Amino acid sequence: MIEEDDWKLAELRLETMPTNLQLSIGNYGILDKKELLEHLSKRDEIGKLVVQSQIQYLRYFKKELEKNGK
């Protein structure tokens, strides 16, 4: 289950990214920053995928930092 804080975190991360950001989301095609933010606000299937990928990335990043003693 995705927590409210996870949704907010994903939205904040996307907002800080360049305006020309585009991501390929499987069968959904290539989406730009505005479209990704819309899907996050709708909390639909694409939004869920974005949140899950962001949380997975942050967990991996944290693990790597801990592994390298930082």
C-alpha positions as CSV (number, residue, x, y, z in Angstrom):
1,M,0.0,0.0,0.0
2,I,1.3,3.4,-0.9
3,E,1.3,5.9,2.0
4,E,0.3,9.5,1.6
5,D,3.9,10.6,2.3
6,D,5.1,8.5,-0.6
7,W,2.7,10.3,-2.9
8,K,3.9,13.7,-1.7
9,L,7.5,12.7,-1.9
10,A,7.2,11.5,-5.5
11,E,5.3,14.7,-6.4
12,L,8.0,16.9,-4.8
13,R,10.8,15.0,-6.6
14,L,9.1,15.4,-10.0
15,E,8.5,19.1,-9.4
16,T,12.2,19.7,-9.0
17,M,13.1,17.9,-12.2
18,P,13.7,19.8,-15.5
19,T,10.6,20.9,-17.4
20,N,11.7,18.8,-20.5
21,L,11.7,15.6,-18.4
22,Q,10.1,12.6,-20.2
23,L,9.8,9.1,-19.0
24,S,8.8,5.9,-20.8
25,I,6.2,4.0,-18.7
26,G,5.9,0.6,-20.2
27,N,2.8,0.2,-22.5
28,Y,1.6,3.7,-21.5
29,G,4.2,5.4,-23.7
30,I,6.4,8.4,-23.1
31,L,5.0,10.9,-20.7
32,D,6.3,14.4,-20.0
33,K,6.6,16.1,-16.6
34,K,3.2,17.7,-16.7
35,E,1.5,14.4,-17.6
36,L,3.3,12.6,-14.8
37,L,2.2,15.1,-12.3
38,E,-1.4,14.8,-13.5
39,H,-1.3,11.1,-13.0
40,L,0.1,11.5,-9.5
41,S,-2.7,13.9,-8.6
42,K,-5.3,11.5,-10.0
43,R,-3.6,8.6,-8.1
44,D,-4.2,6.3,-11.0
45,E,-2.3,3.3,-12.2
46,I,0.4,5.4,-13.9
47,G,0.7,7.5,-10.7
48,K,1.2,4.4,-8.7
49,L,4.0,3.2,-10.9
50,V,5.7,6.6,-10.6
51,V,5.5,6.5,-6.8
52,Q,6.7,2.9,-6.6
53,S,9.7,3.6,-8.9
54,Q,10.7,6.7,-6.9
55,I,10.4,4.9,-3.6
56,Q,12.4,2.0,-4.9
57,Y,15.1,4.3,-6.2
58,L,15.4,6.1,-2.9
59,R,15.6,2.8,-0.9
60,Y,18.4,1.7,-3.3
61,F,20.2,5.0,-2.9
62,K,20.0,4.8,0.9
63,K,21.3,1.2,0.8
64,E,24.2,2.3,-1.3
65,L,25.1,5.2,0.9
66,E,25.0,2.9,4.0
67,K,27.1,0.4,2.2
68,N,29.7,3.0,1.4
69,G,29.7,4.4,4.9
70,K,28.2,7.8,4.0
